Amino acid sequence: MMFLSTRTAVLIAMAVNSLVGVTSAIPLLGSAKAEVYTHCVQDNWAALSFDDGPAVSTRKAMELLEAVGARGTFFVNGNNWGCIYDKADVVQETIRRGHQVASHTWSHKHLNSLSYNDVKTELTRTHQAIKQITGADVAFMRPPYGEYNDNVLRVAGDLRETVVTWNLDSGDGLGHSLDQQVNEFKQAVKEKRKGIISLQHDVHPDSINKVLPQAIQILRGAKYQLVTVAQCLGMQPYHSVGSPASDKSDWHC
């Protein structure tokens, strides 16, 4: 029996795929999986992050963070609580004000149940929309519900997107009361949780208007430095930054 080296096997797979006209239907043997991060690299850093926008409360979240000299991270959907193109001005403003924009997939599906191609579509559509709107080529994504498997990680790896989940869930997406949400931050501080990456949703106004101010106060009172996800991992938020697309004819969902 003849055994092939990994490099040889990959080259053969590439040649076969080329011959039969296969492009991205099946990931090539040996394609790298994306890394998954749940917490910051520095113990006393906290990255406050928000999912499912852009939303009506996104600007308020930015204002609250900026009031204490901080910036947040916004994992946006393409078409979940609304079409991203309808709030293009909010996405542009988020980057302009120094906050981080990242991908949260197109329509917030359970990625673990999808094929390689369907996962790729969920990531690629959002990635391209953000780039069209802002000119930024995002380097981070968060899978809906925090769900991922090898298939998801391979797609993210092929698209050069780092996967980020969290180690502090406010519970706003689970219907927790405002007091319960605030207590999640108090508990994290009590435990001296290291390198916090939080989960909130800017599509829930009370999460921003009533919980976020207290979360900021709690974390800063415990001497956490509030940073973006990219900062807290020591990485760049975007592969590149350019200008928004001038042609807006396909800016629709």
N, C-alpha and C positions, 0 to 999 in steps of 0.2 A: 504494500500500500504506500502511495506517495503522499507526503504531507507538504503543504504549501506554507510559506511564511505569510504573515498577516499582510505585508506590503504586496506580495505577489497576488494574494487572493483579492485584495482591494483593486489592483490594476486589472485583473481579469474581470471582476464584477463591473468595473467602469466600462471596459471594452464591450462586454455583453450588453449592458444597458444601452450603450451607444448604438450597437448594431440593431437591437430590437426596437429602438425608439423610446425606451423608458427614460423618463427624466426624474421626477420626484415621487413617483407612485410608491416606490419602496426605498427606504434609506439604504445607502451603500454600507456594506460590511465594514465595520471599523469606524463609522462616523462617530464623532465625539459627542458625548452627552453634556448638556449644560450643567453647570454647578448650581446647587440650591443653597440659599442662605436664609437663616432664620433670625440672626441677631448680628449686631454691630461688632466690629473688631475691637473697639475700646469699651471697657466695662462701664464707664460713666457717660456714654453717649446714648441718645435716644432719637430714633427717627420716627416722627409721626407721619403716618401715611393713610391715604384715603382712597377708597375704591368706588367704582361704578359711575363716576362723573364722566364728563363735565356736567355740573349741576348748578342749581340756583344758589346753593350755599358755598360754592367753591371760592368765590371772591371773599366771602366773610371768613373762611378758614385762613386764607392768605393774610388778611388784615390782622387777625388775632395773632398769628405767628410773627408777622413783621413787627408788631407792637413790642415784641421782646427781642427783636433782632434775629429771629429764627426763620428758617424756611422748611417747607414740607415737601412731600412726594405724593403725586396724584396719579394713580393707576387708572387710566381711562378706558372705557368701552367704546366700540364703534357704534353699536346700535343696540342698546339695552334699555336704559331709562329714557332714551331719546337718541336722535341721530347726532353724532359728533360734529358733523358739518354745520348743523344748526346752531352750535355753540362754539364755532371756530374762533370767535373773538376771545372767549374765555380761555381756550387752550393756548392761543398765542400770548395772551396776557400772563398766563401762569409761567411760561418760560421767560418772558420779558422781565418779570418781577423777581427772577432768580430762583423760583421753585423748580422742582424736577417733575417732568412728565414721563410716564412709562406706560407700557401696554398692560391691559387687563382682558385682552382678547376682544373679538368683535361683538359677540352676542351672549357672552357669559354662559356658555354651555359646559356640561360636565365633560372635560377633555378626556378623562380616562375611558369614556365610552366611544370615542371617535377613532377613525382610522388615521394613519399618518397624514394622508392628504387633507382630511377634514381638519385636523389640528393645525396643519400648515396654513390652511385658508383662514382659520380663526385668528392666527397670529399675524399672518402677512397682511390681511386687509386693514387691521388696526395700525400695524407698523407703517404701512404706506399712507394711510389717512393722516397720521400724525406728521409724517414727513411732508405731505402735500400742504398741510395747514401751517406748519411752523418752519419747515426746512430742517428739523432735527431728526436724525437717524437714531432712534432710541436703542439703548443697550440693555434695558431691563424689562421683565414682564412678571406679572403675578397671575398664577392660574386661579380661575374662579373656585371658590370653596377651599382653596389651598390644595386641590387635588392634582396629582401628577403621577405618571408612571414612566417606564423607560421610553415608551413611544413619545410622550410629551417632551421628555428631556432631550431626546434625539432631534426632534423638530426644533426646539429652542436652540440647541447646539448648532444645528445647520444654519439657523438664522442669526447666530451670534448674540443671542439674548440670554442674559443671566436671570435665573429664576429666584424670586424672593417671596417668602411667605411672611411669618411673623412669630413672635413669642409673647405677644400681649394682644388678646382679642377683647375689645371693649364690650362685645356682645350686642352692639346696636343692630347688626344684621340678623340677630337671633331673637329680637324682640325683647331684650332685657330692659328693665326700667332704667331711668336716668341714674338713680342711686346705685343700682347694680353696676352700671357702666363706670361711674366714678370710682366705685370700690375696686374695680379691676386695676386701676392705676394706683390706688392706695396699696393694694395687696402687692403689686409688683415692687413698689418702693420698700414696703415692709420686708419683703424677701430679699431685697438688695439685688434684684434681677439684673443680670449683666447684659450690656449692649442691647437695649430694647429696640425692637422694631414693632410698632403698633399697627392695629387694624381698626379703622373707623370708616364710615361711609358718608361722603359729602352730599349724597342724595337724601339723607335724613337730616332736616334742618335742626332738630333738637340736639343731634350729636355734635353739631358745630356750635350752635348758639348757646347751649347750656352745659354740655359735657366738656368740649374742647378747652374753654377758658380754665376750668378746674384742673383738667389734665395737665395743661401747661404749668399752672401754678404748683401742682403736686410734684411734677418732675423737676422743675427748676428749684423748688424748695429742697429737694433731695440732691441737688448739685449735679443733675444730669445736664449735659450740653445737648441742645436740640439741633439736629443736623438733618440733611437729606439722606435718603437711602444710599445714594452713590457715595456721599461723603463718609457715611458710617462704615462703608465697606472699602474705602480707599480706592475707588474706581471712578472712571469717567461716566457721566450719565448718558452720553451720546457718543456714537461712533464718529459722527461728524455733525456740523451745524451749518446750514446754508440758508437760502431764502425760500419763503413759501412759493408754491407753484403759482405761476401767473395765469395758467389756464384753469378756470374753475368749472368747466362744463361738466365734469364728472363728480362734482362735490355734492353727492347725494347718497342716501343709503338705500 
